Amino acid sequence: MASAATAPPTPGNLKRIVAASLIGTTIEWYDFFLYGSAAALVFNKLFFPESDPLVGTLLSFLTYAVGFAARPLGALVFGHYGDRLGRKKLLVVSLLMMGGATFAIGLLPTHATVGTAAPVLLTVLRLVQGFALGGEWGGAVLLVSEHGDARRRGFWASWPQTGAPAGQLLATGVLSALTALISDAAFDDWGWRIPFLLSGVLVLVGLWIRLSVDESPVFKEALARAEARKAAASDTVEKMPLVAVLRHHWRDVLVAIGARMAENISYYVITAFILVYATTSAGVSKQTALNAVLIASAVHFAVIPAWGALSDRVGRRPVYLLGAAGVGLWMFPFFSLIDSADFGGLLLAVTVGLVLHGAMYAPQAAFFSEMFATRMRYSGASIGAQFASVAAGAPAPLIATALLSEYGSSTPIALYVVAAALLTLIAVGVAKETRHRDLSDLDADAGAGAGAGAGHGVGGGAAPSDRPSGAHRV
């Protein structure tokens, strides 16, 4: 029987929690993706004007990658305090940091005004964005995962994941509207600032909604148990959640990193690098490429909850493996369709790519949440997800652009994504299925033994119900 702290919330309360996480993640991903689109379209000219156009694009994407470099640090800091203080407080901080940095980018002077100080300031603000996003993802998905029940956790936890395509949709939509309404010269002069300044309004809305929800009941119950053990002088909790994660869940962290490779790399090739490839190699206009990403992002938003619901029925691993294999196989047709320079082909390429990506991204929230005990869950899920971003998402547009510059062909880029898909297939293939695990039971078993947590994702020890057979330290 569920305790009062962990009893399933009412449908209305759960929907409010989901809405708070979704709106917050949408705003943060809007900020993050807006930078990526601007890096592909205008930052090379505004902040690196003395470079060759393709070199300028590489330098622009380098500042884009810097944001990813800060994400693991954000995961460590936010994960530590999120596991000790709660999910809600840290989500409010991450939203304010991300929104403030994005608004400030809209006020930045360009290279023509302040010279080399412009790209330096841009890089600093990008670091703040990355740091904030590194702490955002884990808290948002955990707030939903820990409020819901195991039966539909994949579905409900997939909704914060839709914040990524929703943010992409919003960012691309604003950019597309501006490029349609004003000239290219006006957009390069002042129009690009509007979407960044708009972030200030969006943050106020997100902050109001996010402050209205309660802390995770699973976390509150785990915290109460830890306080009781501490009072009884029997608390074995590590002072640093990171230490607990590396001691008991290091295999799960490796699984999470491997699982993210194909998901992260394919996404940024499909949504960010495409703006470079379609406009420079396929001769497609900026407006046409943005419109294709805009429509495909809407489809992506719609299919993520469906993939999440499917993972509740057949398991996290089968859905994830389908997405990884599908993305790897789709890359060669993907570039062939773009090379046709036909809008229908371009739209089909991006849409199918994002639908397959959704099969990995949708179950990811529940899958990663179910690997870790509550008092180390924020740290574990965030570390696994964000450290992968440094190796996968950060260099993806850079590597793809460099390969295009070196070989003048899409074939090496497709092979790059295929290699990432193989890594993900291996990582998820050796992982244990997690869909039946009760997040409270992971903590209730804590203290009976130290090392079982390390076997959740990879090693043996799962009972037939997929609940852990060993114990965790909370």
C-alpha positions as CSV (number, residue, x, y, z in Angstrom):
1,M,0.0,0.0,0.0
2,A,1.4,3.4,-0.9
3,S,2.3,5.8,1.8
4,A,0.7,9.2,2.0
5,A,3.9,10.7,0.6
6,T,4.0,8.4,-2.4
7,A,0.4,7.9,-3.2
8,P,-0.4,8.7,-6.8
9,P,-1.5,12.3,-7.3
10,T,-4.9,13.2,-8.6
11,P,-5.1,13.5,-12.4
12,G,-5.5,17.2,-12.2
13,N,-2.5,17.6,-9.9
14,L,-0.3,15.4,-12.1
15,K,-1.3,17.4,-15.2
16,R,-0.3,20.6,-13.5
17,I,3.0,19.1,-12.5
18,V,3.5,17.9,-16.1
19,A,2.5,21.3,-17.5
20,A,5.0,23.1,-15.1
21,S,7.9,20.9,-16.2
22,L,6.9,21.1,-19.9
23,I,6.6,24.9,-20.0
24,G,9.8,25.3,-18.1
25,T,11.8,23.0,-20.4
26,T,10.2,24.5,-23.5
27,I,11.5,27.9,-22.5
28,E,15.0,26.6,-21.6
29,W,15.3,24.7,-24.8
30,Y,13.9,27.7,-26.8
31,D,16.9,29.7,-25.4
32,F,19.4,26.9,-26.1
33,F,18.2,26.1,-29.7
34,L,17.7,29.8,-30.6
35,Y,21.5,30.1,-30.1
36,G,22.1,27.1,-32.4
37,S,20.0,28.5,-35.2
38,A,21.5,31.9,-34.8
39,A,25.0,30.4,-34.9
40,A,24.2,28.7,-38.2
41,L,22.5,31.8,-39.8
42,V,24.0,35.1,-38.5
43,F,26.6,34.8,-35.8
44,N,29.4,33.9,-38.2
45,K,28.9,37.3,-39.9
46,L,28.2,39.4,-36.7
47,F,30.9,38.0,-34.4
48,F,33.5,36.4,-36.8
49,P,33.3,38.7,-39.9
50,E,36.9,38.5,-40.8
51,S,36.8,34.7,-41.5
52,D,36.0,32.7,-44.6
53,P,32.2,32.0,-44.5
54,L,32.6,28.3,-43.8
55,V,35.4,29.0,-41.2
56,G,33.2,31.6,-39.7
57,T,30.5,29.0,-39.4
58,L,32.9,26.7,-37.7
59,L,33.9,29.4,-35.2
60,S,30.3,30.2,-34.6
61,F,29.5,26.5,-33.9
62,L,32.6,26.4,-31.6
63,T,30.9,29.0,-29.3
64,Y,27.8,26.8,-29.6
65,A,29.8,23.8,-28.4
66,V,31.1,25.7,-25.4
67,G,27.6,25.6,-24.0
68,F,27.8,21.9,-24.0
69,A,31.1,21.9,-22.2
70,A,29.5,23.7,-19.3
71,R,26.6,21.2,-19.0
72,P,28.4,18.5,-17.0
73,L,29.5,21.1,-14.5
74,G,25.8,22.2,-14.2
75,A,24.8,18.6,-13.8
76,L,27.3,18.1,-11.0
77,V,26.3,21.3,-9.1
78,F,22.5,21.1,-9.7
79,G,22.5,17.4,-9.2
80,H,24.3,17.7,-5.8
81,Y,21.9,20.3,-4.4
82,G,18.9,18.8,-6.1
83,D,19.5,15.5,-4.3
84,R,20.0,17.3,-1.0
85,L,17.5,20.2,-1.2
86,G,14.9,19.1,-3.6
87,R,14.1,19.3,-7.3
88,K,11.8,22.4,-7.4
89,K,14.3,24.9,-5.9
90,L,17.0,24.0,-8.4
91,L,14.6,24.2,-11.4
92,V,13.7,27.8,-10.5
93,V,17.4,28.7,-10.4
94,S,18.1,27.1,-13.7
95,L,15.2,28.9,-15.4
96,L,16.4,32.3,-14.2
97,M,20.0,31.6,-15.2
98,M,19.1,30.4,-18.7
99,G,16.6,33.2,-19.4
100,G,18.9,35.9,-18.1
101,A,21.8,34.8,-20.3
102,T,19.6,34.6,-23.4
103,F,18.2,38.0,-22.8
104,A,21.7,39.4,-22.4
105,I,22.7,37.9,-25.7
106,G,20.0,40.0,-27.3
107,L,21.7,43.1,-26.0
108,L,25.3,42.2,-27.0
109,P,27.4,44.5,-29.2
110,T,28.7,42.9,-32.3
111,H,32.3,42.6,-33.6
112,A,31.8,45.8,-35.6
113,T,31.2,47.7,-32.4
114,V,33.6,46.3,-29.8
115,G,35.9,44.1,-31.8
116,T,37.2,40.8,-30.3
117,A,35.3,41.6,-27.0
118,A,32.1,40.6,-28.8
119,P,32.8,36.9,-29.3
120,V,34.3,36.7,-25.8
121,L,31.1,38.1,-24.2
122,L,29.1,35.8,-26.4
123,T,31.1,32.8,-25.2
124,V,30.7,33.7,-21.5
125,L,26.9,33.9,-21.9
126,R,26.9,30.6,-23.8
127,L,28.7,29.1,-20.8
128,V,26.0,30.3,-18.5
129,Q,23.3,28.8,-20.8
130,G,25.1,25.5,-20.8
131,F,25.5,25.4,-17.0
132,A,21.8,26.1,-16.5
133,L,20.7,23.5,-19.0
134,G,22.9,21.0,-17.4
135,G,20.9,21.2,-14.3
136,E,17.5,21.7,-15.9
137,W,16.9,18.4,-17.6
138,G,17.4,16.0,-14.7
139,G,15.2,18.0,-12.3
140,A,12.3,18.5,-14.8
141,V,12.0,14.8,-15.7
142,L,12.4,13.6,-12.1
143,L,9.7,16.0,-10.8
144,V,7.3,14.2,-13.2
145,S,8.7,10.7,-12.8
146,E,8.6,10.8,-9.0
147,H,5.0,12.1,-8.9
148,G,3.6,9.5,-11.2
149,D,3.2,5.7,-11.0
150,A,5.2,3.0,-12.7
151,R,2.3,1.9,-14.9
152,R,2.3,5.1,-17.1
153,R,5.7,6.6,-16.1
154,G,7.0,6.4,-19.6
155,F,4.1,8.4,-21.0
156,W,4.0,11.1,-18.3
157,A,7.8,11.5,-18.1
158,S,8.0,11.9,-21.9
159,W,6.1,15.2,-21.7
160,P,9.0,17.2,-20.3
161,Q,10.9,15.7,-23.2
162,T,8.6,17.4,-25.6
163,G,10.0,20.6,-24.3
164,A,12.9,20.1,-26.7
165,P,10.9,20.0,-29.9
166,A,8.5,22.6,-28.5
167,G,11.5,24.9,-27.8
168,Q,12.9,24.1,-31.3
169,L,9.5,24.8,-32.7
170,L,9.2,28.1,-30.9
171,A,12.7,29.2,-31.7
172,T,12.5,28.2,-35.4
173,G,9.0,29.7,-35.7
174,V,10.1,33.1,-34.4
175,L,13.2,33.1,-36.7
176,S,11.1,31.9,-39.7
177,A,8.5,34.7,-39.1
178,L,11.2,37.3,-38.8
179,T,13.0,36.2,-42.0
180,A,9.6,36.2,-43.8
181,L,8.7,39.7,-42.5
182,I,11.9,41.6,-42.8
183,S,14.8,41.7,-45.3
184,D,18.0,39.7,-44.8
185,A,19.9,42.9,-44.2
186,A,17.4,44.0,-41.5
187,F,17.6,40.6,-39.9
188,D,21.4,40.7,-39.7
189,D,21.3,44.3,-38.4
190,W,18.7,44.1,-35.6
191,G,16.1,41.5,-36.3
192,W,18.1,38.6,-34.8
193,R,18.0,40.3,-31.4
194,I,14.2,40.1,-31.1
195,P,13.9,36.3,-30.3
196,F,16.6,36.6,-27.6
197,L,14.9,39.6,-25.9
198,L,11.6,37.7,-26.1
199,S,13.1,35.2,-23.7
200,G,12.7,37.7,-20.8
201,V,8.9,37.6,-21.2
202,L,8.8,33.8,-21.5
203,V,10.9,33.3,-18.3
204,L,8.5,35.4,-16.2
205,V,5.6,33.1,-17.4
206,G,7.6,29.9,-16.7
207,L,8.7,31.1,-13.3
208,W,5.1,31.8,-12.3
209,I,4.0,28.3,-13.3
210,R,7.0,26.5,-11.9
211,L,6.6,28.1,-8.4
212,S,3.1,26.8,-8.2
213,V,3.9,23.1,-8.0
214,D,5.0,21.1,-5.0
215,E,8.2,19.1,-4.3
216,S,8.4,15.5,-5.4
217,P,6.7,13.2,-2.8
218,V,9.2,10.4,-3.4
219,F,12.0,12.8,-2.6
220,K,10.3,14.1,0.5
221,E,9.8,10.6,1.8
222,A,13.4,9.6,1.1
223,L,14.7,12.8,2.8
224,A,12.6,12.0,5.9
225,R,14.0,8.5,6.1
226,A,17.5,9.8,5.7
227,E,16.9,12.3,8.5
228,A,15.5,9.6,10.7
229,R,18.6,7.4,10.2
230,K,20.8,10.4,10.9
231,A,19.1,11.1,14.2
232,A,19.6,7.4,15.1
233,A,23.3,7.7,14.2
234,S,22.9,5.0,11.6
235,D,22.9,7.1,8.5
236,T,25.2,5.8,5.8
237,V,24.5,8.4,3.2
238,E,27.5,9.8,1.4
239,K,27.9,13.5,1.9
240,M,28.3,13.9,-1.9
241,P,25.6,12.3,-4.1
242,L,28.2,12.2,-6.8
243,V,30.3,9.9,-4.7
244,A,27.3,7.6,-4.2
245,V,26.6,7.5,-7.9
246,L,30.2,6.6,-8.8
247,R,30.3,3.9,-6.1
248,H,27.0,2.2,-6.7
249,H,25.8,3.3,-10.2
250,W,28.9,3.7,-12.4
251,R,27.7,1.1,-14.9
252,D,24.4,2.8,-15.1
253,V,26.1,6.1,-15.8
254,L,28.1,4.4,-18.7
255,V,24.8,3.0,-20.1
256,A,23.2,6.5,-20.0
257,I,26.2,8.0,-21.8
258,G,26.2,5.3,-24.5
259,A,22.4,5.6,-24.9
260,R,22.8,9.3,-25.5
261,M,25.3,9.1,-28.3
262,A,23.0,8.4,-31.2
263,E,20.2,10.4,-29.8
264,N,22.3,13.5,-29.2
265,I,24.4,13.4,-32.4
266,S,21.5,12.7,-34.7
267,Y,19.4,15.4,-33.2
268,Y,21.9,18.2,-33.7
269,V,22.8,17.0,-37.2
270,I,19.1,16.9,-38.2
271,T,18.2,20.3,-36.6
272,A,21.3,22.5,-36.5
273,F,23.7,21.3,-39.1
274,I,21.0,20.9,-41.7
275,L,20.7,24.7,-41.8
276,V,24.3,24.8,-43.0
277,Y,24.2,21.8,-45.3
278,A,20.8,22.7,-47.0
279,T,21.8,26.3,-47.6
280,T,25.4,25.8,-48.7
281,S,25.5,22.4,-50.4
282,A,22.0,21.8,-51.6
283,G,21.3,25.5,-52.5
284,V,18.1,25.6,-50.5
285,S,17.0,29.0,-49.2
286,K,17.3,29.9,-45.5
287,Q,13.5,30.3,-45.3
288,T,12.8,26.9,-46.9
289,A,15.2,25.1,-44.5
290,L,13.7,26.8,-41.5
291,N,10.2,25.9,-42.6
292,A,11.1,22.2,-43.0
293,V,12.6,22.1,-39.5
294,L,9.5,24.0,-38.2
295,I,7.0,21.5,-39.5
296,A,9.1,18.5,-38.6
297,S,9.5,19.8,-35.0
298,A,5.7,19.9,-34.7
299,V,5.5,16.2,-35.7
300,H,8.4,15.4,-33.3
301,F,6.4,17.1,-30.5
302,A,3.4,14.9,-31.2
303,V,5.1,11.5,-31.5
304,I,7.2,11.7,-28.3
305,P,4.3,11.0,-25.9
306,A,3.2,8.2,-28.2
307,W,6.7,6.6,-28.0
308,G,6.6,7.1,-24.3
309,A,3.3,5.3,-24.0
310,L,4.6,2.5,-26.1
311,S,7.6,2.1,-23.8
312,D,5.1,1.5,-20.9
313,R,3.6,-1.4,-22.9
314,V,6.7,-3.1,-24.4
315,G,9.6,-1.7,-22.3
316,R,12.1,1.1,-22.5
317,R,14.8,-0.9,-24.3
318,P,12.8,-2.1,-27.4
319,V,11.6,1.4,-28.2
320,Y,15.1,2.9,-27.6
321,L,16.8,0.2,-29.8
322,L,14.2,0.8,-32.6
323,G,15.1,4.5,-32.6
324,A,18.8,4.0,-32.6
325,A,18.7,1.5,-35.5
326,G,16.3,3.6,-37.4
327,V,18.4,6.8,-37.2
328,G,21.5,4.9,-38.3
329,L,19.7,3.4,-41.4
330,W,18.0,6.7,-42.3
331,M,21.1,8.9,-42.6
332,F,21.9,8.0,-46.2
333,P,18.4,8.6,-47.5
334,F,18.3,11.7,-45.3
335,F,21.1,13.5,-47.2
336,S,19.9,12.2,-50.6
337,L,16.5,13.8,-50.0
338,I,18.1,17.1,-49.0
339,D,20.4,17.0,-52.1
340,S,17.2,17.0,-54.2
341,A,16.7,20.6,-53.2
342,D,13.0,19.9,-53.2
343,F,10.9,21.1,-50.2
344,G,8.9,17.9,-50.1
345,G,12.1,15.8,-49.9
346,L,13.7,18.1,-47.3
347,L,10.6,17.9,-45.2
348,L,10.4,14.1,-45.4
349,A,14.1,13.8,-44.5
350,V,13.8,15.9,-41.4
351,T,10.4,14.6,-40.3
352,V,11.4,10.9,-40.5
353,G,14.7,11.6,-38.8
354,L,13.0,13.3,-35.9
355,V,10.3,10.7,-35.5
356,L,13.0,8.0,-35.2
357,H,14.9,10.3,-32.8
358,G,11.8,10.5,-30.7
359,A,11.8,6.7,-30.2
360,M,15.1,7.3,-28.3
361,Y,14.2,10.5,-26.6
362,A,10.8,9.6,-25.3
363,P,11.7,6.7,-23.0
364,Q,14.9,8.3,-21.9
365,A,13.4,10.2,-19.0
366,A,11.8,7.2,-17.4
367,F,14.7,4.9,-18.3
368,F,17.3,7.0,-16.7
369,S,15.1,7.9,-13.7
370,E,14.5,4.2,-13.0
371,M,18.3,3.4,-12.8
372,F,19.0,5.4,-9.6
373,A,17.9,5.6,-6.0
374,T,16.1,8.8,-5.0
375,R,18.9,10.6,-3.0
376,M,21.3,10.2,-5.9
377,R,18.8,10.2,-8.8
378,Y,19.2,13.9,-9.8
379,S,23.0,13.5,-9.8
380,G,23.0,10.1,-11.6
381,A,20.5,11.0,-14.3
382,S,22.1,14.4,-14.9
383,I,25.7,13.2,-15.0
384,G,24.9,10.4,-17.4
385,A,22.9,12.7,-19.7
386,Q,25.1,15.8,-19.7
387,F,28.6,14.1,-19.8
388,A,27.3,12.4,-23.0
389,S,26.4,15.8,-24.4
390,V,30.1,16.9,-24.4
391,A,31.1,13.9,-26.5
392,A,28.0,13.8,-28.6
393,G,25.9,16.9,-29.0
394,A,28.6,19.5,-28.5
395,P,30.9,18.5,-31.4
396,A,28.2,17.2,-33.7
397,P,27.7,20.3,-35.8
398,L,31.4,21.0,-35.7
399,I,32.4,17.6,-36.9
400,A,29.7,17.5,-39.5
401,T,30.8,21.0,-40.8
402,A,34.5,20.0,-40.8
403,L,33.7,16.7,-42.7
404,L,31.7,18.7,-45.3
405,S,34.5,21.2,-45.6
406,E,37.2,18.4,-46.0
407,Y,35.4,16.0,-48.3
408,G,32.6,18.0,-49.9
409,S,30.3,15.1,-49.4
410,S,27.6,14.0,-47.0
411,T,28.8,10.4,-46.9
412,P,31.3,10.8,-44.1
413,I,28.7,12.7,-42.1
414,A,26.2,9.8,-42.5
415,L,28.9,7.3,-41.4
416,Y,29.6,9.5,-38.4
417,V,25.9,9.1,-37.3
418,V,25.9,5.4,-38.1
419,A,28.9,4.9,-35.8
420,A,27.0,6.7,-33.0
421,A,24.0,4.5,-33.6
422,L,26.2,1.4,-33.2
423,L,27.5,2.7,-29.8
424,T,23.9,3.3,-28.6
425,L,22.8,-0.1,-29.7
426,I,25.5,-1.7,-27.7
427,A,24.9,0.4,-24.6
428,V,21.1,-0.2,-24.5
429,G,21.5,-3.8,-25.6
430,V,23.4,-4.7,-22.5
431,A,21.2,-2.7,-20.2
432,K,18.5,-4.2,-18.0
433,E,14.8,-3.4,-18.6
434,T,13.5,-1.0,-16.0
435,R,9.8,-0.3,-16.7
436,H,8.4,-2.2,-13.8
437,R,10.6,-0.6,-11.1
438,D,9.0,1.3,-8.3
439,L,11.0,4.4,-7.5
440,S,10.0,4.2,-3.8
441,D,11.0,0.6,-3.6
442,L,14.5,1.5,-4.8
443,D,14.9,3.5,-1.6
444,A,13.0,1.1,0.7
445,D,15.6,-1.6,-0.1
446,A,18.4,0.8,0.7
447,G,20.8,0.0,3.5
448,A,20.6,-3.8,3.1
449,G,23.7,-3.9,0.9
450,A,26.0,-1.5,-0.8
451,G,26.7,-2.6,-4.3
452,A,23.5,-3.7,-6.0
453,G,22.8,-0.3,-7.5
454,A,25.7,-0.9,-9.8
455,G,23.9,-3.7,-11.4
456,H,20.7,-2.0,-12.4
457,G,21.5,-1.0,-15.9
458,V,24.0,-3.7,-16.9
459,G,24.8,-6.5,-14.4
460,G,22.6,-9.2,-13.1
461,G,20.5,-9.2,-10.0
462,A,17.1,-8.0,-11.2
463,A,14.1,-10.0,-10.0
464,P,11.5,-11.2,-12.5
465,S,9.5,-8.1,-11.8
466,D,12.5,-6.0,-12.8
467,R,12.7,-4.7,-9.3
468,P,16.3,-4.6,-7.9
469,S,17.3,-7.7,-6.0
470,G,20.0,-5.9,-4.1
471,A,20.0,-2.7,-2.1
472,H,20.9,0.9,-2.6
473,R,22.3,3.5,-0.3
474,V,20.0,6.5,-0.2
